[in-house]
Amino acid sequence: MLPGGAAEEDEMERTHIAVVVGSLRRESLNRKLANAVTKLAPEELSFTPLEIGDLPLYDQDDDRRQAPPVLRLKQAIRDADGLLFVTPEYNRSLPGVLKNAIDHASRPYGDNAWAGKPAGVIGISVGAIGTAVAQQHLRGVLAYLDCPTLGQPEVFLHAKEGFFDDAGEIADPGTRKFLSGFVERYVAWVKSHAR
Ligand SMILES: Cc1cc2nc3c(=O)[nH]c(=O)nc-3n(C[C@H](O)[C@H](O)[C@H](O)COP(=O)(O)O)c2cc1C
């Protein structure tokens, strides 16, 4: 397709969501959840995973010469219309890899890439309260960074055997319906913040 063609125009009209998964694990339940939830979204949304596994540990000394993976992360956030955080809970908070990514893209002072980006926060864990505490901590961090988060519905998922079927879809129809409802509210939330 030539530049400026119909496919490119369609692409420009789509709502672009950057997905941030707070786990680097190959078999991550949260990555599976991200994949399953994004499939419930309407065609007009496109999803791009943000790579956070290759970021260096944040060091304020590097603020004026941020590493290429940090600049790439910040550009990907800026290019997105909205953000979807899908994270596990580590020791009753958000995982260090996720906080590291958040810190990187928030700096240098005055150049916070997260500001104003509408976000959704969901997660799944093997614990009974399904990432509730991690999500509260994450919402606090995002509020400070001026990143508005959808309040309801909260999505705290408890991973049990058979939560995902062999194709990686959410097995239980009731949970699928609940997540479709979340996606509907999330899309409206992102659109209400359209630039
Ligand atoms: C360092 C560490 C801390 C954890 N702390 C919690 C916790 O506070 N609450 C919880 O529900 N699960 C906790 N878990 C279990 C995670 O829910 C489980 O490992 C989950 O599969 C992680 O998500 P992932 O599959 O996307 O990697 C912890 C796991 C690790 C490795």
The ligand as a Tripos MOL2 file, in Angstrom:
@<TRIPOS>MOLECULE
LIG
   31    33     1     0     0
SMALL
NO_CHARGES

@<TRIPOS>ATOM
      1 C1          8.3860  -12.1510   44.0930 C.3       1 LIG1
      2 C2          6.9560  -12.6170   44.1000 C.ar      1 LIG1
      3 C3          6.0560  -12.0670   44.9930 C.ar      1 LIG1
      4 C4          4.7000  -12.4280   44.9520 C.ar      1 LIG1
      5 N1          3.8250  -11.8000   45.7870 N.ar      1 LIG1
      6 C5          2.4880  -11.9910   45.6210 C.ar      1 LIG1
      7 C6          1.5450  -11.1840   46.3070 C.ar      1 LIG1
      8 O1          1.8700  -10.2970   47.0630 O.2       1 LIG1
      9 N2          0.2370  -11.4070   46.0540 N.ar      1 LIG1
     10 C7         -0.1950  -12.3690   45.1830 C.ar      1 LIG1
     11 O2         -1.3890  -12.5180   44.9960 O.2       1 LIG1
     12 N3          0.6800  -13.1650   44.5350 N.ar      1 LIG1
     13 C8          1.9970  -12.9840   44.7130 C.ar      1 LIG1
     14 N4          2.9080  -13.7450   44.0020 N.ar      1 LIG1
     15 C9          2.4210  -14.8280   43.1380 C.3       1 LIG1
     16 C10         2.0040  -14.3080   41.7790 C.3       1 LIG1
     17 O3          0.6330  -14.0040   41.8360 O.3       1 LIG1
     18 C11         2.2250  -15.3840   40.7130 C.3       1 LIG1
     19 O4          3.5850  -15.7320   40.6600 O.3       1 LIG1
     20 C12         1.7350  -14.9240   39.3610 C.3       1 LIG1
     21 O5          1.7160  -16.0180   38.4820 O.3       1 LIG1
     22 C13         2.6330  -13.8120   38.8130 C.3       1 LIG1
     23 O6          2.1200  -13.2870   37.6330 O.3       1 LIG1
     24 P1          2.6360  -13.7400   36.1760 P.3       1 LIG1
     25 O7          2.1240  -15.1430   35.9900 O.co2     1 LIG1
     26 O8          1.9910  -12.7740   35.2430 O.co2     1 LIG1
     27 O9          4.1200  -13.7060   36.1690 O.co2     1 LIG1
     28 C14         4.2630  -13.4050   44.0440 C.ar      1 LIG1
     29 C15         5.1940  -13.9860   43.1600 C.ar      1 LIG1
     30 C16         6.5190  -13.5940   43.1760 C.ar      1 LIG1
     31 C17         7.4760  -14.1950   42.1790 C.3       1 LIG1
@<TRIPOS>BOND
     1     1     2 1
     2     2     3 ar
     3     2    30 ar
     4     3     4 ar
     5     4     5 ar
     6     4    28 ar
     7     5     6 ar
     8     6     7 ar
     9     6    13 1
    10     7     8 2
    11     7     9 ar
    12     9    10 ar
    13    10    11 2
    14    10    12 ar
    15    12    13 ar
    16    13    14 ar
    17    14    15 1
    18    14    28 ar
    19    15    16 1
    20    16    17 1
    21    16    18 1
    22    18    19 1
    23    18    20 1
    24    20    21 1
    25    20    22 1
    26    22    23 1
    27    23    24 1
    28    24    25 2
    29    24    26 1
    30    24    27 1
    31    28    29 ar
    32    29    30 ar
    33    30    31 1
@<TRIPOS>SUBSTRUCTURE
     1 LIG1         1 GROUP 0 **** ****
